[in-house]
């Protein structure tokens, strides 16, 4: 609770005298140690991304996403071509060893209030449970907070999507609550779980990511020495 009062004796939020509207996210690539993020380009990314997603044919990775699964490469190409024309969501391909293996988007971009959301996260089997997959999330957060000065970074998912909820908590998001019957998608109702990281939490979240991503945190077999959650709790 804020202890600031207005002239009427009412509690009000902290003043932000230096606050200014934040810039829109740029379309320049994001470069990390293990991956690179660049804007969607159907002609360059669609075929290899579709091939990567097709390594798991069950379709389970698309259940909680608003799009997919895509029966053919042509269907995915059409989706990516349309998505690449949008600036919100702003879709990124995640590149590892020169090949696209997943995607994610910055979305619901609100420069006036400094709020931005990460969504449309699609990781192929080649990206799931890898250092590159974690680094991709870190790079997008770093752009939002450090490069652009946003105050709030959101993660939302179907409340029944247990893997997504677990991932949000692993990355350092805090659960805020569930909006009941918030969305209709794929012919069904969705209760939406909300998570966020805010600017004053970001320094510790960033330190944890950087320590986890350090090569010294992995043994000769590539196994993590300390988990991301353990590192963050230590901070």
C-alpha positions as a Markdown table, in Angstrom:
| # | Residue | x | y | z |
|---|---|---|---|---|
| 1 | Unk | 0.0 | 0.0 | 0.0 |
| 2 | Unk | 1.2 | 3.5 | -0.8 |
| 3 | Unk | 1.6 | 5.9 | 2.1 |
| 4 | Unk | 1.2 | 8.9 | -0.3 |
| 5 | Unk | -1.9 | 11.2 | 0.2 |
| 6 | Unk | -3.5 | 13.7 | -2.1 |
| 7 | Unk | -4.8 | 17.1 | -0.8 |
| 8 | Unk | -8.1 | 15.4 | 0.1 |
| 9 | Unk | -6.4 | 12.9 | 2.4 |
| 10 | Unk | -6.9 | 10.0 | 0.0 |
| 11 | Unk | -4.2 | 7.3 | -0.6 |
| 12 | Unk | -2.7 | 7.6 | -4.0 |
| 13 | Unk | 0.0 | 5.7 | -6.0 |
| 14 | Unk | 3.6 | 6.9 | -6.0 |
| 15 | Unk | 4.3 | 9.9 | -8.2 |
| 16 | Unk | 6.3 | 9.4 | -11.4 |
| 17 | Unk | 7.4 | 13.0 | -12.3 |
| 18 | Unk | 10.0 | 11.8 | -14.8 |
| 19 | Unk | 7.8 | 9.2 | -16.6 |
| 20 | Unk | 7.6 | 9.5 | -20.4 |
| 21 | Unk | 6.0 | 7.3 | -23.0 |
| 22 | Unk | 8.2 | 4.4 | -23.9 |
| 23 | Unk | 9.5 | 3.6 | -27.4 |
| 24 | Unk | 7.9 | 0.8 | -29.5 |
| 25 | Unk | 10.1 | -2.3 | -29.7 |
| 26 | Unk | 12.6 | -2.1 | -32.7 |
| 27 | Unk | 12.9 | -4.8 | -35.3 |
| 28 | Unk | 16.6 | -5.2 | -34.9 |
| 29 | Unk | 17.9 | -8.7 | -34.1 |
| 30 | Unk | 18.7 | -9.8 | -30.5 |
| 31 | Unk | 22.0 | -11.6 | -30.1 |
| 32 | Unk | 22.9 | -14.0 | -27.3 |
| 33 | Unk | 25.5 | -16.6 | -26.5 |
| 34 | Unk | 23.3 | -19.5 | -27.5 |
| 35 | Unk | 20.6 | -18.0 | -29.9 |
| 36 | Unk | 19.6 | -15.1 | -32.0 |
| 37 | Unk | 16.2 | -13.6 | -32.4 |
| 38 | Unk | 15.1 | -11.9 | -35.6 |
| 39 | Unk | 11.8 | -10.8 | -37.1 |
| 40 | Unk | 9.5 | -13.4 | -38.8 |
| 41 | Unk | 10.3 | -13.8 | -42.5 |
| 42 | Unk | 8.2 | -16.5 | -44.1 |
| 43 | Unk | 10.5 | -16.9 | -47.1 |
| 44 | Unk | 13.5 | -17.5 | -44.8 |
| 45 | Unk | 12.0 | -19.2 | -41.8 |
| 46 | Unk | 8.8 | -21.0 | -42.6 |
| 47 | Unk | 10.1 | -24.2 | -44.2 |
| 48 | Unk | 12.7 | -25.0 | -41.5 |
| 49 | Unk | 10.4 | -24.0 | -38.6 |
| 50 | Unk | 7.7 | -26.2 | -39.9 |
| 51 | Unk | 10.1 | -29.1 | -40.2 |
| 52 | Unk | 11.3 | -28.5 | -36.6 |
| 53 | Unk | 7.7 | -28.4 | -35.3 |
| 54 | Unk | 6.9 | -31.6 | -37.2 |
| 55 | Unk | 9.4 | -33.5 | -35.1 |
| 56 | Unk | 6.5 | -33.9 | -32.7 |
| 57 | Unk | 3.5 | -34.9 | -34.7 |
| 58 | Unk | 1.0 | -35.3 | -31.8 |
| 59 | Unk | -0.1 | -31.6 | -31.9 |
| 60 | Unk | 0.0 | -31.3 | -28.1 |
| 61 | Unk | 2.3 | -28.2 | -28.3 |
| 62 | Unk | -0.5 | -26.3 | -30.1 |
| 63 | Unk | -3.4 | -27.1 | -27.8 |
| 64 | Unk | -3.2 | -23.9 | -25.7 |
| 65 | Unk | -2.0 | -21.6 | -28.5 |
| 66 | Unk | -4.5 | -19.5 | -30.6 |
| 67 | Unk | -3.1 | -20.9 | -33.8 |
| 68 | Unk | -2.1 | -24.3 | -35.1 |
| 69 | Unk | -1.5 | -27.1 | -35.5 |
| 70 | Unk | -0.8 | -26.6 | -39.2 |
| 71 | Unk | -1.6 | -29.6 | -41.5 |
| 72 | Unk | 0.8 | -28.6 | -44.2 |
| 73 | Unk | 3.9 | -26.5 | -44.7 |
| 74 | Unk | 1.8 | -24.2 | -47.0 |
| 75 | Unk | -0.6 | -23.6 | -44.1 |
| 76 | Unk | 2.2 | -22.6 | -41.8 |
| 77 | Unk | 3.8 | -20.4 | -44.5 |
| 78 | Unk | 0.5 | -18.5 | -44.9 |
| 79 | Unk | 0.2 | -18.1 | -41.2 |
| 80 | Unk | 3.7 | -16.8 | -40.9 |
| 81 | Unk | 3.4 | -14.5 | -43.8 |
| 82 | Unk | 0.3 | -12.8 | -42.3 |
| 83 | Unk | 2.0 | -12.7 | -38.8 |
| 84 | Unk | 5.1 | -11.1 | -40.2 |
| 85 | Unk | 3.1 | -8.1 | -41.4 |
| 86 | Unk | 1.9 | -7.2 | -37.9 |
| 87 | Unk | 3.7 | -4.9 | -35.4 |
| 88 | Unk | 1.5 | -6.2 | -32.5 |
| 89 | Unk | 2.1 | -9.0 | -32.0 |
| 90 | Unk | 5.7 | -8.5 | -33.1 |
| 91 | Unk | 6.8 | -12.1 | -33.9 |
| 92 | Unk | 10.4 | -13.2 | -33.6 |
| 93 | Unk | 12.0 | -16.4 | -35.0 |
| 94 | Unk | 14.5 | -18.0 | -32.6 |
| 95 | Unk | 17.6 | -19.1 | -34.4 |
| 96 | Unk | 20.1 | -21.7 | -33.1 |
| 97 | Unk | 23.1 | -22.7 | -35.1 |
| 98 | Unk | 21.8 | -20.9 | -38.1 |
| 99 | Unk | 18.4 | -22.6 | -38.1 |
| 100 | Unk | 15.0 | -21.4 | -36.8 |
| 101 | Unk | 13.7 | -23.7 | -34.1 |
| 102 | Unk | 11.0 | -21.7 | -32.3 |
| 103 | Unk | 9.2 | -18.4 | -32.1 |
| 104 | Unk | 7.8 | -15.8 | -29.6 |
| 105 | Unk | 6.2 | -12.4 | -29.9 |
| 106 | Unk | 6.1 | -9.2 | -28.0 |
| 107 | Unk | 2.4 | -8.2 | -27.9 |
| 108 | Unk | -0.3 | -6.0 | -26.3 |
| 109 | Unk | 2.4 | -3.3 | -26.4 |
| 110 | Unk | 1.4 | -0.3 | -24.3 |
| 111 | Unk | 4.0 | 2.5 | -24.6 |
| 112 | Unk | 1.9 | 5.0 | -22.6 |
| 113 | Unk | 1.9 | 2.8 | -19.5 |
| 114 | Unk | 5.1 | 1.0 | -20.1 |
| 115 | Unk | 3.5 | -2.5 | -20.3 |
| 116 | Unk | 4.4 | -5.3 | -22.7 |
| 117 | Unk | 3.5 | -9.0 | -22.9 |
| 118 | Unk | 5.3 | -12.0 | -24.1 |
| 119 | Unk | 3.2 | -14.5 | -26.0 |
| 120 | Unk | 2.7 | -16.8 | -29.0 |
| 121 | Unk | 5.6 | -18.9 | -27.6 |
| 122 | Unk | 6.2 | -21.9 | -29.8 |
| 123 | Unk | 9.2 | -24.1 | -29.1 |
| 124 | Unk | 10.0 | -27.0 | -31.3 |
| 125 | Unk | 11.5 | -30.2 | -29.7 |
| 126 | Unk | 14.9 | -28.8 | -30.8 |
| 127 | Unk | 14.5 | -25.8 | -28.5 |
| 128 | Unk | 12.6 | -27.2 | -25.6 |
| 129 | Unk | 14.6 | -27.6 | -22.4 |
| 130 | Unk | 17.7 | -26.0 | -23.8 |
| 131 | Unk | 19.9 | -23.1 | -22.8 |
| 132 | Unk | 18.9 | -21.3 | -26.0 |
| 133 | Unk | 15.2 | -21.6 | -25.1 |
| 134 | Unk | 15.8 | -19.9 | -21.7 |
| 135 | Unk | 18.2 | -17.3 | -23.2 |
| 136 | Unk | 15.5 | -16.3 | -25.8 |
| 137 | Unk | 13.2 | -15.3 | -22.9 |
| 138 | Unk | 16.0 | -13.4 | -21.2 |
| 139 | Unk | 16.9 | -11.5 | -24.4 |
| 140 | Unk | 13.3 | -10.3 | -24.9 |
| 141 | Unk | 13.0 | -9.3 | -21.2 |
| 142 | Unk | 16.3 | -7.4 | -21.4 |
| 143 | Unk | 15.0 | -5.5 | -24.5 |
| 144 | Unk | 11.8 | -4.5 | -22.7 |
| 145 | Unk | 13.3 | -3.4 | -19.4 |
| 146 | Unk | 16.9 | -2.3 | -20.2 |
| 147 | Unk | 16.7 | -1.1 | -23.8 |
| 148 | Unk | 13.2 | 0.4 | -23.8 |
| 149 | Unk | 12.5 | 1.2 | -20.1 |
| 150 | Unk | 9.2 | -0.6 | -19.8 |
| 151 | Unk | 7.8 | -1.0 | -16.2 |
| 152 | Unk | 5.8 | -4.2 | -16.5 |
| 153 | Unk | 6.3 | -7.4 | -18.4 |
| 154 | Unk | 3.4 | -9.8 | -18.6 |
| 155 | Unk | 2.8 | -13.5 | -19.2 |
| 156 | Unk | -0.7 | -14.9 | -19.7 |
| 157 | Unk | -1.8 | -18.4 | -20.4 |
| 158 | Unk | -4.8 | -20.7 | -20.3 |
| 159 | Unk | -5.1 | -21.5 | -16.6 |
| 160 | Unk | -5.2 | -25.2 | -17.5 |
| 161 | Unk | -1.8 | -25.0 | -19.3 |
| 162 | Unk | 0.3 | -26.4 | -16.5 |
| 163 | Unk | 3.6 | -26.4 | -18.5 |
| 164 | Unk | 3.2 | -22.7 | -19.3 |
| 165 | Unk | 2.4 | -21.8 | -15.7 |
| 166 | Unk | 5.5 | -23.7 | -14.5 |
| 167 | Unk | 7.6 | -22.0 | -17.1 |
| 168 | Unk | 6.4 | -18.5 | -16.0 |
| 169 | Unk | 7.3 | -19.2 | -12.4 |
| 170 | Unk | 10.7 | -20.7 | -13.4 |
| 171 | Unk | 11.5 | -17.5 | -15.3 |
| 172 | Unk | 10.7 | -15.3 | -12.3 |
| 173 | Unk | 7.2 | -14.2 | -13.1 |
| 174 | Unk | 4.8 | -13.7 | -10.2 |
| 175 | Unk | 1.3 | -15.1 | -10.3 |
| 176 | Unk | -1.3 | -12.3 | -10.0 |
| 177 | Unk | -4.6 | -14.2 | -10.4 |
| 178 | Unk | -7.0 | -15.8 | -12.9 |
| 179 | Unk | -9.5 | -13.9 | -15.1 |
| 180 | Unk | -12.5 | -16.3 | -15.4 |
| 181 | Unk | -14.0 | -16.8 | -18.9 |
| 182 | Unk | -11.7 | -14.2 | -20.3 |
| 183 | Unk | -11.2 | -15.6 | -23.8 |
| 184 | Unk | -13.0 | -17.8 | -26.4 |
| 185 | Unk | -10.5 | -19.6 | -28.6 |
| 186 | Unk | -10.6 | -22.7 | -30.8 |
| 187 | Unk | -14.3 | -23.1 | -29.9 |
| 188 | Unk | -13.8 | -23.3 | -26.1 |
| 189 | Unk | -13.8 | -21.0 | -23.1 |
| 190 | Unk | -10.5 | -20.0 | -21.4 |
| 191 | Unk | -9.8 | -18.8 | -17.9 |
| 192 | Unk | -6.6 | -16.8 | -18.2 |
| 193 | Unk | -3.8 | -16.9 | -15.6 |
| 194 | Unk | -1.9 | -13.7 | -15.3 |
| 195 | Unk | 1.8 | -13.4 | -14.3 |
| 196 | Unk | 4.2 | -10.4 | -14.3 |
| 197 | Unk | 7.6 | -9.1 | -13.6 |
| 198 | Unk | 7.9 | -5.4 | -12.8 |
| 199 | Unk | 10.9 | -3.1 | -13.1 |
| 200 | Unk | 12.0 | -3.2 | -9.5 |
| 201 | Unk | 12.1 | -7.0 | -9.6 |
| 202 | Unk | 14.0 | -7.1 | -12.9 |
| 203 | Unk | 17.6 | -6.6 | -11.6 |
| 204 | Unk | 17.5 | -9.8 | -9.5 |
| 205 | Unk | 15.7 | -11.7 | -12.3 |
| 206 | Unk | 18.3 | -10.5 | -14.7 |
| 207 | Unk | 21.2 | -11.6 | -12.4 |
| 208 | Unk | 19.7 | -15.0 | -12.0 |
| 209 | Unk | 19.4 | -15.5 | -15.8 |
| 210 | Unk | 22.9 | -14.3 | -16.3 |
| 211 | Unk | 24.3 | -16.6 | -13.7 |
| 212 | Unk | 22.3 | -19.6 | -15.0 |
| 213 | Unk | 23.3 | -19.0 | -18.6 |
| 214 | Unk | 27.0 | -18.8 | -17.7 |
| 215 | Unk | 29.0 | -21.7 | -19.2 |
| 216 | Unk | 30.3 | -22.3 | -15.7 |
| 217 | Unk | 26.8 | -23.3 | -14.6 |
| 218 | Unk | 26.9 | -26.5 | -16.7 |
| 219 | Unk | 29.0 | -29.6 | -16.3 |
| 220 | Unk | 30.9 | -31.4 | -19.1 |
| 221 | Unk | 27.7 | -33.3 | -20.1 |
| 222 | Unk | 25.8 | -30.0 | -20.4 |
| 223 | Unk | 23.7 | -30.5 | -17.2 |
| 224 | Unk | 22.9 | -27.5 | -15.1 |
| 225 | Unk | 24.7 | -27.2 | -11.8 |
| 226 | Unk | 22.2 | -24.8 | -10.2 |
| 227 | Unk | 18.7 | -24.3 | -11.3 |
| 228 | Unk | 17.4 | -20.9 | -12.3 |
| 229 | Unk | 14.9 | -20.9 | -9.4 |
| 230 | Unk | 17.7 | -21.8 | -6.9 |
| 231 | Unk | 19.9 | -19.0 | -8.1 |
| 232 | Unk | 17.1 | -16.5 | -8.0 |
| 233 | Unk | 16.2 | -17.5 | -4.4 |
| 234 | Unk | 19.8 | -17.0 | -3.4 |
| 235 | Unk | 19.6 | -13.4 | -4.6 |
